[in-house]
């Protein structure tokens, strides 16, 4: 039976549902998950090359993109269900290749992907990339059809937004625990500016949802 599942994720609403379904499967099998995010090659763009030349530090932040946030939401989903997971992000403009390579490198025995994804500029790997993964890997690929199971596009979008927001809050709480644990271990004062920002977010988030 499958023991280690690779789950590619991006910033789409569908990807949040896919991560949730993958966690359910992993929990039922007693398996662990590697969540994977393929970020675009920022330096290959005109603006990316300029930023890299003028401000390497700023380039590093922009190159990372929203990978940390995307993976943190998936990690929160797994943590809530008690499923062991690891997070990996790689830079590539050919997502299917790094998906296949990462699955083999990490010793995964199953790839779990969505059947459809976004179109246009924001598309990363769902949809057409799923077909390419199927064509280039020798590993089993389980294609989730969460999109077609939704009662309506409106309901699916609303549920995805709510889940995404709560996963974001879970990720922030996880960050707070990490900051406090790190300060305790080092016997040092925690970053007060960061703690203040986290508390502010946690106080304002419920109000914004009302």
C-alpha positions in Angstrom: 0.0 0.0 0.0 1.1 3.6 -0.5 3.3 5.0 2.3 4.6 8.3 0.9 2.5 10.6 -1.3 3.8 13.6 -3.3 1.1 16.3 -3.6 1.9 19.3 -5.9 0.1 22.5 -4.7 -0.3 26.1 -6.0 -2.3 29.2 -5.0 -5.5 28.2 -6.7 -8.8 27.4 -4.8 -8.8 23.9 -6.4 -5.3 23.2 -5.0 -6.6 23.8 -1.5 -9.3 21.2 -2.1 -6.7 18.8 -3.6 -4.5 19.1 -0.5 -7.5 18.4 1.7 -8.4 15.3 -0.2 -4.7 14.1 -0.2 -4.6 14.5 3.6 -7.7 12.4 3.9 -6.2 9.7 1.8 -2.9 9.8 3.6 -4.6 9.5 7.0 -6.7 6.5 5.9 -3.5 4.8 4.6 -1.3 5.8 7.5 1.0 7.5 4.9 3.0 10.6 5.0 2.9 13.5 2.5 5.5 15.7 0.7 3.8 18.9 -0.4 5.6 20.3 -3.4 5.4 23.8 -5.0 6.9 24.7 -8.4 7.7 28.4 -8.5 8.4 30.3 -11.7 11.9 31.2 -12.7 11.9 34.9 -11.7 15.3 35.7 -13.0 14.2 34.7 -16.5 11.9 37.7 -16.6 13.0 41.1 -17.6 12.1 42.6 -14.2 13.6 39.7 -12.4 17.0 40.2 -14.1 16.9 43.9 -13.2 16.0 43.4 -9.6 18.8 40.7 -9.3 21.4 43.1 -10.6 20.3 46.1 -8.4 19.2 44.4 -5.2 20.1 40.7 -4.6 18.3 40.7 -1.2 15.0 42.0 -2.8 15.5 39.5 -5.6 15.7 36.6 -3.1 12.4 37.6 -1.5 10.6 38.0 -4.8 12.1 34.8 -6.3 10.6 32.9 -3.4 7.3 34.3 -4.4 4.3 33.0 -2.4 5.8 29.5 -2.0 6.0 29.7 1.8 2.4 30.8 2.1 1.2 28.1 -0.3 3.0 25.4 1.5 2.1 26.7 4.9 -1.6 26.3 4.1 -1.1 22.7 3.0 1.0 22.0 6.1 -1.7 23.4 8.3 -4.2 21.0 6.6 -1.9 18.0 7.4 -1.1 19.2 10.9 -4.8 19.5 11.7 -5.4 15.9 10.6 -2.3 14.6 12.3 -0.6 13.6 9.1 3.2 13.7 8.9 4.4 16.0 6.0 7.4 17.8 4.6 7.5 20.9 2.4 9.6 21.4 -0.8 9.7 24.3 -3.3 11.8 24.3 -6.4 12.2 26.9 -9.2 11.3 25.7 -12.7 9.3 26.8 -15.8 8.7 23.1 -16.6 6.7 22.0 -13.4 6.0 18.5 -14.6 9.7 17.7 -14.8 10.5 18.8 -11.2 7.3 17.1 -9.9 8.5 13.8 -11.4 12.1 14.3 -10.3 11.1 15.2 -6.7 8.8 12.3 -6.4 11.7 10.0 -7.3 14.3 11.8 -5.2 12.1 11.6 -2.1 11.2 8.0 -2.6 7.4 8.7 -3.0 5.3 5.8 -4.2 2.3 7.9 -5.3 1.6 11.3 -6.9 -1.7 12.9 -6.1 -2.8 15.7 -8.4 -5.9 17.6 -9.5 -7.6 16.9 -12.8 -8.1 20.6 -13.8 -6.5 23.9 -12.9 -6.3 27.5 -13.7 -5.9 28.9 -17.2 -3.9 31.8 -18.3 -0.9 33.5 -16.6 -1.4 32.0 -13.1 -1.5 28.4 -14.3 1.4 26.4 -12.7 1.0 22.7 -13.2 -2.6 21.7 -12.7 -4.5 20.6 -15.8 -2.1 20.2 -18.7 0.8 19.6 -16.4 -1.1 16.7 -14.8 -1.2 15.1 -18.3 2.5 15.6 -18.7 3.2 14.0 -15.3 1.1 11.0 -16.3 3.2 10.7 -19.5 6.6 11.0 -17.9 6.5 9.2 -14.6 6.6 5.5 -13.9 5.0 6.1 -10.5 1.2 5.7 -10.0 -0.7 9.0 -10.3 -4.0 9.4 -8.5 -6.0 12.2 -10.3 -8.4 14.0 -8.0 -11.7 15.1 -9.4 -12.8 17.4 -6.6 -13.8 20.1 -9.1 -16.4 18.0 -10.8 -17.8 16.8 -7.5 -18.8 20.4 -6.4 -22.5 21.1 -6.3 -22.0 24.5 -8.0 -19.0 26.7 -8.9 -20.3 29.4 -6.5 -20.4 27.0 -3.5 -17.1 25.5 -4.4 -15.5 29.0 -4.5 -17.0 30.0 -1.2 -15.9 26.9 0.6 -12.4 27.1 -0.9 -12.1 30.7 0.3 -13.2 29.9 3.8 -10.9 26.9 4.0 -8.0 29.0 2.6 -8.5 31.7 5.2 -8.6 29.3 8.1 -5.6 27.5 6.8 -3.8 30.9 6.7 -4.7 31.5 10.4 -3.5 28.0 11.2 -0.2 28.8 9.5 0.2 32.1 11.5 -0.5 30.2 14.7 2.1 27.7 13.7 4.6 30.5 13.1 3.8 32.0 16.5 4.5 28.6 18.2 7.8 28.3 16.3 8.9 31.9 17.3 8.2 31.2 21.0 9.8 27.8 20.9 12.9 29.2 19.2 13.2 32.0 21.8 12.8 29.5 24.7 15.4 27.2 23.3 17.9 30.0 22.8 17.0 31.6 26.1 16.6 34.9 24.3 14.0 37.6 23.8 11.6 36.9 20.9 11.3 39.3 18.1 8.7 41.8 19.5 7.9 43.4 16.2 7.1 40.0 14.7 5.0 39.0 17.8 3.1 42.3 17.6 2.4 41.7 13.9 1.1 38.2 14.5 -1.1 39.3 17.4 -2.5 42.2 15.3 -3.3 39.7 12.5 -5.0 37.3 14.8 -7.1 40.1 16.4 -8.1 41.7 13.0 -8.7 38.5 11.0 -12.0 37.6 12.7 -13.3 41.2 12.4 -12.5 41.2 8.7 -14.6 38.0 8.2 -17.7 39.5 9.8 
